[in-house]
């Protein structure tokens, strides 16, 4: 796997709801990105506008990578950042469905009362890949660590606008990756995000779900690397 182009660049990383930096570790290790090049952004603010300082004056060689809610935040700034590329994993580029509000508020209430792991285990997150028990254990570990951010993340998820207009004005390559079995952010969402961008690519990973980054980080890294090769060949 040729990772030289990506390994030598700074990465800005935005995880999803109840996620920590763990969600990106397998991907970045596979790409040989040094830990000193990894900047993790906490989703601890309740409005899209609160994250503007993260994307202001980014070095142009930066790789911005977001997962789930973090991918949504990054997508909203696709037209306001200077970056080498934007990678969106498990993204929904549309405004949140109001029908999700009850479930989101219910999760937040349970997280605050019971803790992240207990709240999620009662909902049995669907996972795929060859090591589902290990994947669930990492999801629960992250949820407990990030539990204090659930109120801000819930409000952020419910109030965000759609990101398609921002993606349509992006001036860097945009790669959207989705697990083919993802029911939280189905592949057609990732395809819509990629199609909105002037220089967009979409990859669906067979046999993986919403937590593809944990289910098979090597497959995710291969998708990222292959997208870079496609761009280089095109140029």
N, C-alpha and C positions, 0 to 999 in steps of 0.2 A: 504494500500500500504506500503510494507516494504521498507523503504528508508534508514535505518540505515547505510548500507555499503557505500552509495553514499553521504549521507548528511554530513558525517564527514571527507570528503576528499576535498582537494583544487581542484578547477576547473579552467582550462584555456579555455577561450571562444573566438571564432573567428566568427564574424558575416559576412553576405554577402554584396554584393554591395548595397550601400546606406542604410546600416543597422546600428543600434546602439545596446546598451545593452538591449533595450526593447524587442528585438526579443527572448531573452532567459528567460526573467523574469517569464513568466507563467510556463515554464518547471521547473525552479529551485525552484520556490516557491512551486510547487506541490511535488518536491522531498525533500523539507525542507532544502535546502542548505543555510546556513547563508550567508548574503551579504558579510561578511568579508572573506569568502572562495572563492569569485568569482573574477577572474582576467580577465578583458576584454581587448582584443588586438585589436587595431585599424588597419584596412587595409589601411594604408596611404603610403605604399611603393610600387614601381612599379614592383619589381622582386621577384620571389620565394626566391632567395638567401637572400634577405633582412630580411627575417623572421627567419633565423637560430638562432639568439640569444634567441628567445622566447623558442625554444625547447632544447637548450643546458642545460644539467645538471638539468632537471626537477626532482623534488622529485618523487620517484617511486610510491607514492600513488596518484599521480595526475590523474584526469579525464580530458582529452582533448576533447572538443566538438566544432565542427565547423558546420556552416550552409552555404550552397550554396558556394560562393567564399571562405568563411572561411573554409569550409569543404575541399575544393580543396587544399588550402594551407596546412592544417593539414595533409591531405593524403600524400602529397609530403614528409613529414617528418616522416612517419610511421616507417621507418627503422632507424631513427636517433634520436629517443626520447625514454626515459625511463619513462613509464607511466603505471598506473593501467589499463586503457582502453582508447580506442579511439572511439568516437561517431561521425558519419558523417551523417548529415541530409541534404537531397537535394543535394547530391554530384554527380559530373560528373568526373569520374576518368580518362577520356580521354583528350587528347589535344583539345583545342578549335577548332571548325569548322571554317575555314577561311571565310565561308559564313556569319558568325555572325559579321564580322568586320564592315560592313556598319552600321548595327543597333546599335552596341556598340558605334561607333563614333558619330552617330546621337544623341543617348541618352546623351552622355557626352556634346555635343555641346549645347543641350537644357537645361541640368542641369545648365551649366555655364551661360547661357543667362537668364533663367527663374526661376531657383531654382528647388530643387528636387521634391517637391510636384507637381508643375505645369507640369514639364516634365513627371512625371509618370502618372498623371491623364489624360494627353492627350493620353496615351497608354493604359489606363483602365486595370490595372493588374487583371488577373482572380483569384478570390478567392472563397473558398468553406467554409463549416462549417455553423454553425447556426447563426453567427453574421457577415455577410460579410461587412456591413457598418462600423462596429467597426474595423474589420480587415483592411479595406482600410484606415481608418483614422489613424491607427497606422503606416501603411506602409508610408503614406504621411508625417507623423510627423517625422519618422526616416529619410526619404529622404531629408527633409529640413535641418535637423541637420547635416547629413553626406555629404552634397552636395560638400563641399570643398575637399573631397577625391576622387571624381569621375574620375579625370584624372589618378591618380595612379591606381585606381581599374580597369579602362578600359585597361590600358597597362598590368597590371597583368593578367587579364582574357585572353587577346589576345596572350600573349607570353609564358604562362606556358606550360611545357611539360606534358605528361601524367603521372599519379601517380600510375598506375598499378604495375610497377616494385618495387616501394617503398612499396606498400601494400603487395606484395608477400614476402617481407623480414620482415614484422612486427612481433615482438615477444610479443605483448600484444593482448588481445581480441579486435576485431574491430566490431562495430555494425553500420550498414548502415540502415537508416530509410528514406523512401520516401512516399510522398502522392501518393495514387494510381492514382490520377487525375493530377499529376504534368507533365506539358508539357515542362517546362524549364529543368528539370533533371528527365526524365522519370524513372519509377521503374527499368527498365532493367539496368540503369546506377548504381543504388544503389546495385542491385544484383551482377553486375560485380565487384564492389568494394569489397563486402563481399566475393565473391568466390575467389578473388585474394589473400585474407589474409589467412594465415594458420589456424587462429582461428577466423573466421568471421561468423557473423549472419546478416540476412537481414529481415527487417520487412516492409511491405507495409501497409499503413493506409488507409482503405477504406473511400471514401467520402471526402478526403482531397487533397489539391494541394501542390504547391511549398511552400506556407507559412503555412504549417501544424503547425509549432510552435506557430503561432498566431491564426490560425483557431480553433485548439483544443489542447492546451498545456497539458491537462490531458491525452489525448490519447497518446501523445508523451512520457509523463512521465511513463505511464503504459508500453509502449513498452520498455523503458529503464529498468524499474524494472523487467519486465518479462524476459528480456535477461539475467539479472544478476542471476535470479533464475535458468534458464536453465543451466548456467555455473556452479552454485553451485551444482545442482543435478548431473551434469555430473562428477563432481569431488568427 
